[in-house]
C-alpha cells in the first residue's frame, strides 16, 4: 500500500539511480541505488502549481517540442523573460533549466497541439480539485483551450476546448462512471476533494469503513473455504461444509493501519503525509510514536482512534494550506499574485530557435552592463524546495550521496524519514528548481547507465570479432601442423603405404564392386590381415583412402617402448607414397601463406571494428546529452565584444538592428565609433557609469568598425573616429549647421579621429565563474589609463575612490603605488601598438 499513493491506481516501478554493477546471470547492468521517489503527490502538485504560476502566467506559447511519446516541452516567453515548461504524462511537470535532445520530426500529437494553442497566451494554471490533475488554460472566453495533464496510473495529456470537450489525447480509457475519448466531455467532477466526510462525521465513517473491511475479509475467507470444499468434492473426499468449518475455526483478521484509514478519509494525503500528520497529532497529545506506519486500529480504543484521526486530518489540511492560495480548494496562506500579466509585450520568437536563450538573464559579465527591470515573476511569492538524500555504500566503491525524495516543505513535515545528517538535506530557493534538479540527476544517471550498457554491447561485438579471427588463425595453424605430421608419418611407413596402395589398386583393377570391396576389407580386418587393419575408410568417388599410421617418436617416449596411438592419414590412390608426401607439403605451404594473409586481414578487421565502435560510442554520447541552458545576454544577438578594459562594444548585423541598439540600449554617455570608408559599421561603446572612455577601448572599437568594412578586403589603412551619442540623432538632415550623415545617423559637432588601426581580429574564450569566485576576479580588466588619470580604473566608468580612504594611507604606501602605476602605464603604452580586439 505504501508504494501506491491512491487505492486502485497502481503506479509503475519507480526510477532507480545510476550506480550499477554487471550481473553475470542476466548479462546486464544492475542498478545499486535503492528505490527513490518518482511520482508527484497531491501536495507536490499544489506546491508546483503555485511555484511556477508567477513565472508562466502571461507568457505566450512560442513552440511545443516532444522528447518522446510521453514527455513534452512548452516554450514560453514574454518581454525579457523566457522559460521551458516540461510535462511528462503520469510523472511530473516543472520549469526546467536544462536542454534535452528533441525528436527530429515532431509527432502527430505535437503538430495537433501546435495547430490549436501555438502563439496563444497562457492565462492560468490550476489543480483540479485536490487530485493529481493540472489544468493549463490558453486564451479567454469561448476561444480558450485547456491542456490537461494527468499524473496518476499511466497518465494522460489532453487538449480540450472552452467547454472541456476533448480535441486530442494520448490514450483513451473508460470505467463505469466516465469515459475519456475524443469528442467526449472531460469528467472534471471525478477529481478527488479534500475529505470524504466532514471531520465531525469521522466516527460514523470510521465505523462503516471498519465494518466494511471486516465483512470483506470474512467473505474472502468464506470463499476460500468453499473453494476447498469444491476441490475435496471433486477428489471424492468427505469433509465438513464451509459453514461448519467456519463455526469451529476462530477467525482473526488483520487490523487496518492508521495511515491507510486516514488516507481513505483524506484522499489528497499521500502515505508519507498521513504518517507525518499522525505522528504530529500524537506528539501534540503527548503520546509516544516510534513509527506511524506500524500503528493499527487495534492499538487504541475506538474513541482514541477517532480523536487521533481528526487531529491528524487537521494537520494534513494545514500542511496543504501552507502551499496553497486562498482561492485554491481548501484555502491557503500564500499571497495572491496580482493580475495584469497579460499586458506584457508580445514576443516574436523563431519557432526553430534553440534553447540557448531560454533562461532569464542573470548578472552581467561586465560591470558596465545595464540592469534590466526585474521580470514580473520576481514579484510573485517564492515557494522553496528541499531534496532529501541518503548515504549509499556498495563495497568496494566509496560511499556517496544519492537523492531519495523531493518535498515542498522542510524535512520531517512531509517526508517518510527524519534526516540525521546536515548533508542529507539540500535546500533550493524555489520548488520547481528543486524538482528540476532531482529529475535531471535521475535522467543523467539513466543516461550514464545506458551509455555503459551500450559501450559493453559495442565492445562485446569487437571481442567476438577478435575471437572469431583468432579461431580462424588457430584452425589454419592446426591444419599446417597436421599436414606436416602426416607427411612425416608417410615417410616413416613408406613400405607399408606402398603395399596398401598396391593392394587396393589391384582390387579396383579387377573391376570388383565398390560395396563388395569394402566388405572384403572388413572381412580381412576381422581375420587379422596386417595391411587391411590399417585401412580406416575408403572414398572411391574421390580416389582417396584414410590410412592409420604410427611410428613417430614422441619426446616423452624416445625408446619407443610404449604403444603409440594410430593417426588417420589421407592417401591419394593415384599417387605414390612420395607423391602423397609432396602433396601434403604443398598443402602445408598453401596453408602457411593463407595463415599469414588471415593474420593481416584479421588485424585490419579488428582495427576497423574498434574504429566503428568508437564512432558508435561518440554518436551515442551526442544523443545522450543533458546540458544546462546557458544564460544569454541582451547583446549576443548583435556583433559584440568586451574590451580589454571591460567595456561592452556592440554593432548591428543590419540597419534594423543598428536602429534597435540606438533606440533601446544606449545612454547619454555612450560613444559612437565610425569611419569614412564604404561599408563601415556603426559601433557603440556602452558607458553607463559615465566618465571618459579609455583610448584603448576606443581603438579596439575602431578596429572592429574597419574590419567590418571594405577596408578589410582592400587592405586599406585608415583612421576611425568617435563622437559621444549626445551629438548623434536619428532622422533627416537639418536645414543648417555643421553635420555629417553616417549610416542613417546625423552627427553634429566635432569628430575625434584616432590613429590608423591595424586590421587584426582575434577570438577570445569568455569563461563563466561562480558567485564564490567572482570577487577574486574583480578588477582584473581595469583601465590603466583611468588609474593614471586619477580614476578608479574599473571598466564601464566605475566611480573613483573616496578621498577620505586615500587620506588614510601612509605616505610610503602612496609613493610605492605611484611608482607601480607609472611602471604599468609605461608598459601599457608599449603594448598599445599591438593591442587587438578581445
C-alpha positions in Angstrom: 0.0 0.0 0.0 2.9 2.4 0.7 4.0 2.2 -3.0 0.6 3.2 -4.4 -0.4 6.8 -3.4 -4.1 6.1 -4.1 -6.1 2.9 -3.9 -7.0 1.5 -7.3 -4.2 3.4 -9.0 -1.2 1.2 -9.4 2.0 3.1 -10.3 4.7 1.5 -12.4 8.1 0.7 -11.0 9.9 3.9 -9.8 13.1 5.0 -11.4 16.4 3.9 -10.0 19.8 5.5 -9.8 22.9 5.3 -11.9 25.2 3.3 -9.8 25.2 -0.2 -11.3 27.1 -3.5 -11.4 27.3 -6.1 -14.1 25.1 -9.1 -13.5 26.6 -12.3 -14.7 23.3 -14.2 -14.7 21.3 -11.8 -16.9 24.3 -10.3 -18.7 23.1 -6.7 -18.0 24.0 -3.8 -15.7 22.1 -3.9 -12.4 21.3 -0.7 -10.5 22.5 -0.4 -7.0 20.7 2.7 -5.8 17.6 2.0 -3.6 14.1 3.0 -4.6 13.6 6.7 -4.8 10.5 8.9 -5.1 9.5 9.2 -8.7 5.8 10.4 -8.6 4.1 13.6 -7.6 1.6 13.6 -4.7 -1.3 15.9 -4.5 0.7 18.1 -2.1 3.5 18.3 -4.7 1.1 19.2 -7.4 -0.4 22.0 -5.4 3.1 23.3 -4.5 4.4 23.1 -8.0 1.3 24.9 -9.5 1.8 27.8 -7.0 5.6 27.8 -7.6 5.5 28.2 -11.4 2.3 30.2 -11.7 4.1 33.6 -11.2 6.6 32.8 -13.9 4.4 31.3 -16.7 1.0 33.2 -16.4 1.0 35.9 -19.0 3.6 34.2 -21.3 3.0 33.4 -24.9 3.4 29.8 -26.1 6.0 30.1 -28.8 6.5 26.5 -29.6 6.0 22.9 -28.4 8.5 20.0 -28.6 8.3 16.4 -27.9 11.2 14.4 -26.4 9.4 11.1 -26.7 5.8 9.9 -26.7 5.3 10.9 -23.0 7.5 14.0 -22.5 6.6 17.4 -24.0 8.2 20.8 -23.5 6.3 24.1 -23.9 8.5 27.1 -24.8 7.0 30.2 -23.1 8.2 33.8 -23.5 7.3 37.3 -22.7 9.2 40.6 -22.6 12.7 40.0 -21.1 11.8 36.5 -19.9 11.8 33.0 -21.4 11.3 29.6 -19.9 10.6 26.0 -20.7 7.7 24.0 -19.1 8.3 20.2 -19.1 5.3 17.9 -19.0 5.7 14.2 -18.5 2.5 12.2 -18.7 1.8 10.4 -15.4 5.1 11.5 -13.7 5.9 15.2 -13.4 5.7 18.8 -14.6 8.0 21.7 -13.8 10.1 24.5 -15.3 13.5 23.3 -16.5 16.8 25.0 -16.9 18.3 22.1 -18.9 18.1 21.5 -22.6 17.4 18.0 -23.9 17.6 16.4 -27.3 14.3 16.8 -29.1 12.7 14.5 -31.7 14.0 15.1 -35.2 10.4 15.1 -36.6 7.5 16.3 -34.4 4.9 13.7 -33.7 1.3 14.0 -35.0 0.2 14.8 -31.4 2.7 17.6 -31.2 1.6 19.0 -34.5 -2.0 18.9 -33.3 -1.1 20.9 -30.2 0.8 23.4 -32.3 -2.2 23.8 -34.5 -4.5 24.8 -31.7 -2.5 26.6 -29.0 0.7 27.8 -30.5 1.2 31.6 -30.2 -1.6 31.7 -27.6 -1.1 33.3 -24.2 -1.1 31.2 -21.1 -3.8 32.7 -18.9 -4.0 30.3 -16.0 -2.8 27.1 -14.3 -4.9 25.3 -11.7 -5.0 22.0 -9.8 -8.3 20.2 -10.5 -9.8 19.8 -7.0 -7.1 18.1 -4.9 -6.4 15.4 -7.5 -3.1 14.9 -9.4 -4.6 16.7 -12.4 -3.4 20.0 -13.8 -5.5 22.4 -16.0 -3.4 24.8 -18.1 -5.6 27.5 -19.8 -4.6 29.3 -23.0 -6.7 32.3 -24.0 -10.0 33.7 -22.7 -13.7 33.0 -23.1 -15.0 30.9 -26.0 -11.6 31.0 -27.7 -9.9 29.4 -24.8 -8.2 26.0 -24.8 -7.3 23.7 -21.9 -4.3 21.5 -21.7 -5.0 18.8 -19.0 -2.2 16.7 -17.5 -2.9 13.6 -15.5 -0.2 12.3 -13.1 -1.8 9.1 -11.9 -1.6 5.5 -13.2 -0.3 5.6 -16.8 -1.0 9.3 -17.1 -2.5 11.3 -19.9 -2.2 14.7 -21.7 -5.4 16.1 -23.2 -6.3 19.2 -25.2 -9.9 20.4 -24.8 -11.9 23.5 -25.9 -13.5 26.0 -23.6 -16.3 23.5 -22.9 -13.8 20.8 -21.9 -14.7 18.8 -25.0 -11.6 16.6 -25.8 -9.9 17.5 -29.1 -6.7 15.4 -28.7 -5.3 13.0 -26.1 -2.5 10.5 -25.7 -4.7 7.5 -24.7 -8.4 6.7 -24.3 -9.8 4.9 -21.3 -13.2 4.4 -19.6 -14.7 3.0 -16.4 -18.2 2.5 -15.1 -18.5 6.2 -14.2 -16.8 8.1 -17.0 -15.3 7.8 -20.5 -12.2 9.7 -21.8 -12.2 9.7 -25.6 -12.3 12.1 -28.5 -15.2 14.5 -28.7 -16.3 13.5 -25.1 -16.6 15.9 -22.2 -13.7 15.6 -19.8 -15.0 14.3 -16.4 -13.9 17.1 -14.1 -16.4 16.0 -11.4 -14.4 12.8 -10.9 -11.5 14.6 -9.3 -10.9 13.9 -5.6 -11.6 16.5 -2.9 -10.3 17.3 0.5 -12.2 15.0 2.8 -14.7 12.2 2.0 -16.8 13.4 5.0 -16.6 16.3 7.4 -14.4 16.0 10.4 -17.3 15.8 12.8 -18.7 12.8 10.9 -15.5 10.8 11.3 -16.9 8.4 14.0 -19.6 7.2 11.7 -17.4 7.0 8.6 -14.6 5.1 10.5 -17.1 2.6 11.9 -18.6 2.0 8.5 -15.2 1.5 7.0 -14.0 -0.9 9.6 -17.3 -2.9 9.3 -16.9 -3.0 5.6 -13.3 -4.1 5.7 -14.2 -6.8 8.3 -17.1 -8.0 6.1 -14.9 -8.2 3.1 -12.3 -10.3 4.9 -14.9 -12.7 6.1 -16.4 -13.0 2.7 -13.0 -13.7 1.3 -12.3 -16.3 3.9 -15.7 -18.0 3.2 -15.0 -18.0 -0.5 -11.6 -19.8 0.1 -13.4 -22.4 2.3 -16.0 -23.0 -0.5 -13.2 -23.5 -3.0 -11.6 -26.0 -0.7 -15.0 -27.9 -0.4 -15.3 -28.0 -4.2 -11.8 -29.4 -4.6 -12.4 -32.0 -1.9 -15.8 -33.0 -3.5 -14.1 -33.3 -6.9 -11.5 -35.6 -5.3 -14.2 -37.8 -3.7 -13.3 -36.9 -0.1 -15.9 -36.4 2.7 -15.3 -33.1 4.5 -17.3 -30.7 6.6 -19.1 -27.9 5.0 -17.7 -24.4 4.8 -20.2 -23.1 7.4 -19.2 -25.9 9.8 -15.5 -25.2 9.4 -16.2 -21.5 9.9 -18.1 -22.1 13.1 -15.3 -24.2 14.6 -12.5 -22.0 13.4 -11.7 -18.9 15.3 -11.4 -16.0 12.7 -8.6 -13.5 13.2 -8.4 -10.6 10.7 -5.5 -8.3 10.2 -6.1 -4.8 11.6 -6.1 -1.8 9.3 -3.1 0.6 9.6 -4.0 4.1 10.8 -2.2 5.9 7.8 -4.4 3.8 5.4 -7.5 4.7 7.3 -6.6 8.4 7.3 -5.9 8.3 3.6 -9.4 7.0 2.9 -10.8 9.9 4.9 -8.5 12.5 3.3 -7.7 11.2 -0.2 -5.4 14.1 -1.0 -2.9 13.0 1.6 -0.2 10.6 0.4 1.1 7.9 2.7 4.1 9.9 3.9 1.9 12.9 4.7 -0.6 10.7 6.5 2.1 9.1 8.7 3.7 12.5 9.5 0.3 14.0 10.3 -0.5 11.1 12.7 3.0 11.5 14.3 2.4 15.2 14.9 -1.1 14.6 16.3 0.3 12.0 18.7 3.1 14.4 19.7 0.6 17.1 20.4 -1.4 14.6 22.6 1.8 13.5 24.4 1.6 10.0 23.0 4.7 8.0 22.1 5.2 7.2 18.4 8.2 5.4 17.0 6.8 4.5 13.6 3.4 5.8 12.5 3.3 3.3 9.6 3.1 0.4 12.1 0.1 1.8 14.0 -3.2 0.0 13.6 -6.8 0.5 14.8 -6.3 -2.3 17.3 -3.6 -0.4 19.2 -6.1 2.1 20.6 -9.7 2.3 21.7 -12.2 3.4 19.1 -12.7 6.8 20.7 -9.0 7.4 20.8 -8.6 6.4 17.1 -11.4 8.8 16.1 -9.9 11.7 18.0 -6.4 10.9 16.7 -7.5 10.8 13.1 -9.5 14.1 13.5 -6.4 15.8 14.7 -4.2 14.2 12.0 -6.7 15.4 9.3 -6.5 18.9 10.6 -2.7 18.7 10.5 -2.8 17.4 6.9 -5.2 20.2 5.9 -3.0 22.8 7.5 0.0 21.4 5.6 -1.9 21.7 2.3 -2.9 25.3 3.1 0.8 26.2 3.7 1.5 25.7 -0.1 -1.9 27.0 -1.3 -3.5 30.3 -2.2 -6.8 31.5 -0.7 -8.6 30.7 -4.0 -7.4 27.1 -4.1 -9.6 24.2 -2.9 -9.3 24.2 0.9 -7.9 27.7 1.0 -4.3 28.7 1.7 -2.0 31.2 3.3 0.1 32.1 0.3 -0.3 35.7 -1.1 -2.3 36.1 -4.3 -0.3 37.2 -7.4 -1.7 40.5 -8.8 -3.3 40.2 -12.2 -2.2 42.1 -15.2 0.4 39.7 -16.6 -1.3 39.8 -19.9 -0.2 43.4 -20.5 3.3 42.4 -21.5 4.5 42.9 -25.0 4.1 40.0 -27.4 7.3 38.2 -28.4 8.2 37.2 -31.9 10.2 34.0 -31.5 11.7 31.9 -34.1 9.9 28.5 -33.9 13.1 26.6 -34.7 15.3 28.6 -32.3 17.3 26.6 -29.9 17.1 26.8 -26.1 20.2 28.9 -25.7 18.0 31.9 -25.0 15.6 30.1 -22.7 16.6 31.2 -19.3 16.1 34.7 -17.8 19.2 36.9 -17.8 21.4 36.8 -14.8 24.1 39.1 -13.5 26.1 40.8 -16.3 29.6 39.6 -17.1 30.8 43.2 -17.4 30.3 45.9 -14.8 29.1 48.4 -17.4 26.1 46.3 -18.5 22.8 48.0 -17.5 20.5 46.3 -15.1 17.2 45.4 -16.8 14.0 45.7 -14.9 13.1 42.6 -12.9 10.7 40.2 -14.6 7.2 40.1 -13.3 7.8 36.7 -11.7 10.2 38.4 -9.2 7.1 39.9 -7.5 5.4 36.6 -7.0 5.7 34.5 -3.8 8.7 32.1 -3.6 8.0 28.6 -2.6 11.2 26.8 -1.6 12.0 23.2 -2.0 14.3 20.5 -0.4 15.9 17.3 -1.7 16.4 14.6 0.9 19.4 12.4 0.2 20.7 9.1 1.7 24.2 7.8 2.0 24.7 4.6 -0.1 27.7 2.3 0.3 28.2 -0.5 -2.1 31.6 -2.2 -1.5 34.2 -1.9 -2.8 33.2 1.6 -4.0 33.3 4.6 -1.8 30.1 5.8 0.0 28.2 8.5 -1.9 25.0 10.6 -1.5 22.0 9.5 -3.6 18.8 11.5 -4.0 15.9 9.9 -2.1 12.9 12.3 -2.5 11.9 15.9 -3.0 9.5 17.9 -0.9 7.9 21.4 -0.8 8.1 21.6 3.0 11.0 21.3 5.4 12.2 17.7 6.0 10.1 16.0 8.6 6.8 17.7 7.7 6.0 15.5 4.7 8.9 13.1 4.3 9.0 9.4 5.4 12.2 9.7 7.4 13.8 12.5 9.5 17.3 13.2 8.3 20.1 12.8 10.8 23.0 14.5 9.0 23.1 18.1 7.7 24.5 16.9 4.3 21.3 14.8 3.8 19.2 17.9 3.1 19.8 20.2 0.0 17.7 23.4 0.0 16.6 25.2 -3.1 15.1 28.7 -3.4 12.2 27.5 -5.5 10.3 24.2 -5.6 10.5 23.9 -9.4 14.3 24.3 -9.3 14.4 21.5 -6.7 12.3 19.1 -8.8 14.1 20.0 -12.0 17.5 19.2 -10.3 16.0 16.0 -8.8 14.7 14.6 -12.1 17.6 15.8 -14.1 20.0 13.9 -12.0 17.9 10.8 -12.5 18.0 11.3 -16.2 21.7 11.8 -16.1 22.2 8.7 -14.1 20.0 6.8 -16.5 22.0 8.2 -19.5 25.2 7.0 -17.8 23.8 3.6 -17.3 22.5 3.4 -20.9 25.9 4.6 -22.1 27.7 1.9 -20.1 25.3 -0.8 -21.3 25.8 0.4 -24.9 29.6 0.5 -24.5 29.5 -3.0 -23.1 27.4 -4.2 -26.1 29.7 -2.5 -28.6 32.9 -3.8 -27.1 31.5 -7.3 -26.8 30.9 -7.2 -30.5 34.6 -6.2 -31.0 35.7 -9.1 -28.7 33.5 -11.5 -30.7 35.2 -10.4 -33.9 38.6 -10.7 -32.3 37.8 -14.2 -31.0 36.5 -15.3 -34.4 39.6 -14.1 -36.2 41.8 -15.8 -33.6 39.9 -19.0 -34.0 40.4 -18.9 -37.8 44.1 -18.4 -37.4 44.4 -21.3 -34.9 42.5 -23.5 -37.2 44.8 -22.8 -40.1 47.9 -23.3 -37.9 46.5 -26.6 -36.7 45.9 -27.7 -40.4 49.5 -26.7 -41.2 50.9 -28.8 -38.3 48.7 -31.8 -39.2 49.9 -31.7 -42.8 53.5 -31.7 -41.7 52.9 -34.6 -39.3 51.0 -36.7 -41.8 53.9 -36.3 -44.3 56.3 -37.4 -41.7 54.1 -40.5 -40.9 54.1 -41.5 -44.6 57.9 -41.1 -44.8 58.3 -43.3 -41.7 56.0 -46.0 -43.2 56.8 -45.9 -46.9 56.8 -49.6 -47.4 53.5 -50.2 -45.6 51.8 -47.4 -47.5 53.2 -48.7 -50.9 51.9 -52.2 -50.2 48.4 -50.9 -49.2 48.1 -48.7 -52.3 49.1 -51.6 -54.5 46.6 -54.0 -52.8 43.7 -51.5 -53.2 44.6 -50.6 -56.7 44.8 -54.3 -57.7 41.3 -55.0 -56.3 40.0 -52.0 -58.2 41.7 -53.2 -61.4 39.8 -56.5 -61.1 36.6 -54.4 -61.5 35.1 -55.5 -58.3 32.0 -53.8 -57.0 32.9 -51.0 -54.5 30.5 -52.3 -51.9 31.9 -55.8 -52.2 35.4 -54.3 -52.0 34.6 -52.6 -48.7 33.0 -55.7 -47.3 36.1 -57.7 -48.3 38.3 -55.2 -46.5 36.2 -55.5 -43.3 36.4 -59.3 -43.5 40.1 -59.2 -43.8 40.3 -56.9 -40.8 38.4 -59.5 -38.8 40.8 -62.2 -40.0 43.8 -60.1 -38.9 45.2 -59.1 -42.2 48.3 -56.9 -41.5 47.5 -54.3 -44.3 43.7 -54.3 -44.0 43.9 -53.4 -40.3 45.4 -50.1 -41.3 42.6 -49.1 -43.7 40.3 -46.7 -41.8 37.9 -45.7 -44.7 37.6 -45.6 -48.5 36.3 -42.7 -50.6 36.5 -44.3 -54.0 34.5 -41.5 -55.7 37.4 -39.1 -54.9 40.1 -41.9 -55.2 41.2 -41.4 -51.6 41.8 -43.7 -48.6 42.0 -42.9 -44.9 45.0 -44.9 -43.6 46.0 -45.5 -40.0 49.8 -44.9 -39.4 52.1 -44.6 -36.4 55.8 -44.7 -35.9 56.9 -41.2 -35.0 58.9 -41.0 -31.8 57.4 -38.8 -29.0 59.6 -36.6 -26.8 58.2 -38.4 -23.7 59.0 -41.9 -25.1 62.3 -41.7 -27.0 62.9 -45.5 -26.8 59.5 -46.4 -28.3 58.7 -49.0 -25.6 55.1 -47.9 -25.2 52.3 -48.3 -27.8 51.8 -45.2 -29.8 48.3 -44.1 -30.9 47.4 -44.5 -34.6 46.7 -41.4 -36.7 44.5 -41.1 -39.7 46.4 -40.0 -42.8 44.7 -39.3 -46.2 46.2 -41.0 -49.2 45.6 -40.5 -52.9 45.2 -43.8 -54.7 46.5 -42.4 -57.9 49.8 -41.3 -56.4 52.8 -43.0 -55.0 53.8 -42.6 -51.3 56.4 -40.0 -52.1 54.0 -38.1 -54.3 51.5 -38.1 -51.4 54.2 -36.7 -49.2 54.9 -33.9 -51.8 51.1 -33.2 -52.0 50.9 -32.8 -48.2 53.9 -30.5 -48.2 52.4 -28.3 -50.9 49.2 -28.2 -48.9 51.2 -27.2 -45.8 52.8 -24.3 -47.7 49.4 -23.1 -49.0 48.0 -23.2 -45.5 51.0 -21.2 -44.2 50.5 -18.5 -46.8 46.8 -18.4 -46.1 47.6 -18.1 -42.4 49.8 -15.1 -42.9 47.1 -13.4 -45.1 44.5 -14.3 -42.5 46.6 -12.7 -39.7 46.9 -9.4 -41.7 43.2 -9.3 -42.6 42.3 -10.2 -39.0 44.3 -7.2 -37.7 42.6 -4.9 -40.2 39.2 -6.3 -39.4 39.8 -5.8 -35.6 41.1 -2.2 -36.1 38.0 -1.4 -38.3 35.7 -2.9 -35.7 37.4 -0.8 -33.0 37.1 2.3 -35.1 33.4 1.7 -35.8 32.9 1.0 -32.1 34.4 4.4 -31.1 32.3 6.2 -33.7 29.2 4.5 -32.5 30.0 5.5 -28.9 30.6 9.1 -29.9 27.3 9.2 -31.8 25.5 7.6 -28.8 27.2 10.1 -26.4 26.0 13.0 -28.6 22.4 11.7 -28.4 22.5 11.2 -24.6 23.4 14.7 -23.6 21.6 16.7 -21.0 23.1 20.2 -20.7 22.2 23.2 -18.7 20.7 26.1 -20.7 23.3 28.8 -21.0 22.0 32.2 -19.9 22.4 34.7 -22.8 22.9 38.4 -22.7 21.0 41.1 -24.5 24.0 42.0 -26.7 24.6 38.4 -28.0 22.2 38.9 -31.0 24.5 41.7 -32.3 28.2 41.9 -33.2 29.8 42.4 -29.8 32.9 42.0 -27.8 34.2 43.0 -24.3 37.2 45.3 -24.5 40.4 44.8 -22.6 39.1 47.4 -20.1 35.7 45.7 -19.5 33.6 47.9 -21.8 30.8 46.2 -24.0 31.1 47.2 -27.7 28.1 46.3 -29.9 27.3 46.7 -33.6 24.2 45.7 -35.6 24.1 43.0 -38.2 21.9 45.3 -40.4 20.2 48.7 -40.3 17.3 47.3 -38.3 19.5 46.0 -35.5 21.5 49.3 -35.5 18.3 51.2 -35.1 17.3 48.8 -32.3 20.6 49.4 -30.4 20.3 53.2 -30.8 16.7 53.2 -29.6 16.8 50.8 -26.7 20.3 50.2 -25.4 22.2 53.5 -25.4 22.7 56.1 -22.8 23.8 59.7 -23.0 27.4 58.9 -22.0 27.9 56.2 -24.6 30.1 56.6 -27.7 29.5 56.0 -31.4 32.6 54.8 -33.4 32.6 55.1 -37.2 35.0 55.5 -40.2 34.9 57.3 -43.5 35.0 54.1 -45.6 32.4 52.2 -47.5 30.6 49.5 -45.5 31.8 50.6 -42.1 29.6 49.5 -39.3 28.4 51.8 -36.6 29.9 50.5 -33.3 28.6 51.7 -29.9 30.7 51.6 -26.7 28.4 51.2 -23.7 29.5 53.5 -20.8 26.7 53.5 -18.2 29.0 54.6 -15.5 29.7 57.9 -17.2 33.2 59.4 -17.3 35.8 59.2 -20.0 36.1 56.2 -22.2 39.7 55.0 -22.3 41.6 55.3 -25.6 42.5 51.6 -25.7 38.8 50.7 -25.8 38.1 53.4 -28.5 41.0 51.9 -30.6 39.6 48.4 -30.3 36.1 49.6 -31.3 37.7 51.4 -34.3 39.4 48.2 -35.3 36.1 46.4 -35.2 34.5 49.2 -37.4 37.2 49.0 -40.0 37.4 45.2 -40.1 33.7 45.1 -40.9 34.1 47.5 -43.8 35.5 47.3 -47.3 38.9 48.2 -45.9 39.3 44.6 -44.8 39.0 43.3 -48.4 41.1 46.1 -49.9 43.6 46.2 -47.1 43.3 49.9 -46.6 44.9 51.6 -43.6 42.6 54.4 -42.5 41.6 56.1 -39.3 38.3 55.7 -37.4 36.6 58.5 -35.4 34.3 58.7 -32.5 31.7 61.1 -31.1 29.5 61.0 -27.9 26.0 59.7 -28.5 24.8 63.1 -27.4 25.9 64.5 -30.8 24.0 61.8 -32.7 20.4 62.0 -33.8 18.1 60.0 -36.0 16.1 61.4 -38.9 16.5 63.7 -41.8 19.4 66.2 -42.2 18.9 69.6 -40.5 18.4 72.7 -42.6 21.6 74.4 -41.3 24.7 73.7 -39.1 27.8 71.5 -39.3 26.8 67.9 -39.6 27.7 64.6 -41.2 25.3 61.8 -42.4 26.7 58.4 -41.5 24.7 55.1 -41.7 21.4 57.0 -41.4 22.6 59.0 -38.3 23.1 62.7 -38.2 26.4 63.5 -36.4 26.8 67.2 -35.3 29.8 68.8 -33.9 33.5 67.9 -33.8 34.6 64.3 -34.6 37.5 62.8 -32.8 39.8 60.9 -35.1 42.1 58.1 -33.9 45.4 56.9 -35.2 45.3 54.4 -38.1 44.5 50.9 -36.8 45.8 47.5 -37.8 43.2 45.3 -39.5 43.5 42.5 -37.0 40.8 40.5 -35.3 41.0 37.7 -32.7 38.9 35.1 -30.9 38.6 35.1 -27.1 37.2 32.5 -24.8 34.9 34.0 -22.2 34.8 31.9 -19.0 31.9 31.8 -16.6 32.7 31.8 -12.9 30.5 31.2 -9.9 29.5 33.8 -7.4 32.0 32.4 -4.8 35.0 33.1 -7.1 33.7 36.3 -8.9 35.1 38.6 -6.2 38.6 37.3 -6.8 38.5 38.3 -10.4 37.1 41.8 -9.8 39.4 44.5 -11.2 41.4 42.2 -13.5 40.3 44.2 -16.6 40.6 47.6 -15.1 41.8 50.6 -17.1 45.4 51.6 -16.5 44.6 54.9 -18.3 41.8 55.9 -15.9 44.0 54.9 -12.9 46.8 57.1 -14.2 44.3 59.9 -14.7 43.1 59.6 -11.2 40.0 57.4 -11.7 39.2 54.2 -10.1 40.1 52.3 -13.2 37.1 50.0 -13.2 35.5 49.1 -16.5 32.3 50.9 -17.5 33.2 54.1 -15.8 33.3 53.0 -12.2 33.3 55.9 -9.7 36.6 56.9 -8.2 37.7 56.0 -4.7 36.7 58.2 -1.9 39.2 60.9 -0.9 39.0 60.1 2.8 40.0 56.5 2.1 43.1 57.7 0.2 44.0 60.1 3.1 44.2 57.1 5.5 47.1 55.5 3.5 50.6 56.2 4.6 52.9 58.4 2.5 55.3 55.5 1.9 52.5 53.3 0.6 51.2 56.1 -1.7 54.7 56.6 -3.2 55.1 52.8 -3.8 51.7 52.7 -5.6 52.5 55.8 -7.7 55.7 54.1 -8.9 53.9 50.9 -9.7 51.2 52.7 -11.6 53.8 54.7 -13.6 55.6 51.4 -14.5 52.3 49.8 -15.6 51.4 52.9 -17.6 54.7 52.8 -19.5 54.1 49.1 -20.1 50.6 49.8 -21.4 51.9 52.4 -23.8 54.5 50.0 -25.2 51.8 47.3 -25.8 49.2 49.7 -27.2 50.6 49.4 -30.7 49.8 45.7 -30.9 46.6 45.7 -28.8 43.8 43.9 -30.8 40.1 43.3 -30.3 39.4 40.8 -27.4 
